[in-house]
Amino acid sequence: MSKPLPKRDFKWKPVMPTEEDIIKKKENAKNGWILEVDLEYPKELHEKHNSFPLAPEKKQVKNEWMSDYQNSLIKTWI
C-alpha cells in the first residue's frame, strides 16, 4: 500500500484493470485500485523463505519515511 485508504466519501466501482492500465497509472494519480491477486508460490520454498515477505517491492526509500534515528545513522555513514 503506497497511500492511506480513504476514511469517508468514497465509492466502490467493480473494475478489472488490464496489466497495461496498471503499468500506465501515474504514481500521484488521484484514483487507484485495490487488487486481489492469486500468487503461485512453490511449496518447496515455503520453509526456506519463511522469514521473508511474500511479495516484496523494489523501491528507493526516501529519507522522510525513516525515523530520526535512522536518518542520524545515515549521516554517520556519509
Secondary structure, 3 states (H helix, E strand, C coil): CCCCCCCCCCCCCCCCCCHHHHHHCCCCCCCCCCCCCCCCCCHHHHCCCCCCCCCCCCCCCCHHHCCHHHHHHHHHHC
